[in-house]
Amino acid sequence: MAKMRLKLATPQDVRRTLARVANMTINGEIDPKAANTIILACNAVLSSLRTDEQQKKIDELEKLLEDVTRGS
């Protein structure tokens, strides 16, 4: 199998990768086991991205709360 570069930096990248892997699997261009491995990796990356985004929002809310508390 040829080397494949996958961009997984954003949820949109993950979505594109999943669509690409699905098409490759349907067209017989990639082994289903390899495709499953990539899909599992995409799910792990997507979960991590969501966690990072949630933490960023929590941090922003905590800062806003501190600013409001100080202003009172």
C-alpha positions in Angstrom: 0.0 0.0 0.0 1.2 3.5 -0.8 2.0 6.0 1.9 -0.9 8.2 2.8 -0.7 11.5 4.5 -3.7 12.5 6.6 -4.4 15.9 8.0 -6.3 15.6 11.3 -5.8 19.1 12.9 -9.5 20.1 12.9 -12.9 18.4 13.0 -13.3 19.4 9.3 -10.0 17.6 8.5 -11.2 14.5 10.3 -14.5 14.6 8.4 -12.6 14.9 5.1 -10.3 12.0 6.0 -13.2 9.8 7.0 -15.0 10.5 3.7 -11.7 9.8 1.8 -11.1 6.5 3.6 -14.8 5.5 3.1 -14.4 6.2 -0.7 -11.1 4.3 -0.9 -12.6 1.3 0.9 -15.7 1.3 -1.4 -13.4 1.5 -4.4 -11.1 -1.3 -3.2 -8.2 1.0 -2.9 -7.5 0.3 0.8 -7.8 -2.9 2.9 -10.8 -2.7 5.2 -8.7 -3.5 8.2 -6.4 -0.6 7.4 -9.5 1.6 6.9 -10.8 0.5 10.3 -7.5 1.4 11.9 -7.6 4.9 10.4 -11.3 5.3 11.4 -10.4 4.4 15.0 -7.5 6.9 15.0 -9.8 9.6 13.6 -12.3 9.0 16.4 -9.6 9.3 19.0 -8.3 12.5 17.5 -11.8 13.9 17.2 -12.4 13.1 20.8 -9.2 14.9 21.8 -10.1 17.9 19.7 -13.5 18.1 21.4 -11.9 17.9 24.8 -9.5 20.6 24.0 -12.3 22.8 22.7 -14.4 22.2 25.8 -11.4 23.1 28.1 -10.8 26.3 26.2 -14.5 27.3 26.7 -14.3 26.4 30.4 -11.2 28.5 30.8 -12.9 31.5 29.0 -15.9 31.1 31.3 -13.8 31.0 34.4 -12.0 34.1 33.3 -15.3 35.9 32.7 -16.6 34.8 36.1 -13.4 36.1 37.8 -13.8 39.4 36.0 -17.5 39.7 37.0 -16.7 38.7 40.6 -13.9 41.3 40.9 -16.1 44.0 39.4 -18.8 43.5 42.1 
